[in-house]
Amino acid sequence: MVSRQRTKTAIMKKDRFDLESDIMDCWHIVDDLKTVAQAESLYSDEDKMQNALIGLESLYQLKFQKLWETFEQVVCRNELG
């Protein structure tokens, strides 16, 4: 399933608007970290806090990888300017 989606994503031509969208999507990490920090129920259980942070790490590794792939496509087609 993942390889099918990756192939589908790779086939789609990304432009500078997709790049902007992916950059903005990655900026959500600030809000997500604030949400975790403000979740008082997580403070009482260190394992829950660690799981929340590990989940965010995994999510943002995927988002930044997507951003990088979009950036490479846009640069290769010289669509930044």
C-alpha positions as CSV (number, residue, x, y, z in Angstrom):
1,M,0.0,0.0,0.0
2,V,2.8,2.4,0.9
3,S,4.7,1.7,-2.3
4,R,1.5,2.3,-4.3
5,Q,1.0,5.7,-2.7
6,R,4.7,6.6,-3.1
7,T,4.5,5.8,-6.8
8,K,1.3,7.8,-7.1
9,T,2.9,10.7,-5.3
10,A,6.0,10.5,-7.4
11,I,4.0,10.5,-10.7
12,M,2.1,13.7,-9.7
13,K,4.0,16.8,-10.8
14,K,4.5,19.1,-7.9
15,D,4.7,22.9,-8.3
16,R,5.7,25.8,-6.2
17,F,2.2,26.0,-4.7
18,D,2.6,22.4,-3.5
19,L,5.9,23.3,-2.0
20,E,4.3,26.3,-0.2
21,S,1.6,24.0,1.1
22,D,4.1,21.4,2.3
23,I,6.1,24.1,4.1
24,M,3.1,25.4,5.9
25,D,2.1,21.8,6.8
26,C,5.4,21.4,8.5
27,W,5.0,24.6,10.5
28,H,2.1,22.9,12.4
29,I,4.8,21.3,14.5
30,V,4.8,24.4,16.7
31,D,1.1,24.1,17.4
32,D,1.4,20.4,17.9
33,L,4.2,20.8,20.4
34,K,2.2,23.5,22.3
35,T,-0.8,21.1,22.4
36,V,1.3,18.3,23.9
37,A,2.9,20.7,26.4
38,Q,-0.5,22.0,27.5
39,A,-1.9,18.5,28.0
40,E,-1.8,18.3,31.7
41,S,-3.0,14.7,31.7
42,L,0.2,13.6,30.1
43,Y,2.4,15.1,32.8
44,S,1.2,12.5,35.4
45,D,2.4,9.7,33.2
46,E,5.8,10.0,31.7
47,D,5.2,7.0,29.3
48,K,2.2,8.8,27.8
49,M,4.2,12.0,27.3
50,Q,7.0,10.1,25.7
51,N,4.6,8.2,23.4
52,A,3.0,11.5,22.3
53,L,6.4,13.0,21.5
54,I,7.6,9.8,19.7
55,G,4.4,10.0,17.7
56,L,5.0,13.6,16.7
57,E,8.6,12.7,15.8
58,S,7.4,10.0,13.4
59,L,4.7,12.2,11.9
60,Y,7.1,15.1,11.2
61,Q,9.7,12.8,9.8
62,L,7.1,11.8,7.2
63,K,6.0,15.4,6.6
64,F,9.6,16.7,6.2
65,Q,10.4,13.9,3.8
66,K,7.3,14.8,1.7
67,L,8.5,18.5,1.8
68,W,12.0,17.5,0.6
69,E,10.6,15.4,-2.3
70,T,8.4,18.3,-3.3
71,F,11.3,20.7,-3.1
72,E,13.5,18.4,-5.3
73,Q,10.8,18.2,-7.9
74,V,10.3,21.9,-8.0
75,V,14.0,22.7,-8.2
76,C,14.6,20.1,-10.9
77,R,12.0,21.8,-13.1
78,N,13.3,25.2,-12.2
79,E,9.9,26.5,-11.0
80,L,11.0,28.6,-8.1
81,G,11.3,31.9,-9.9
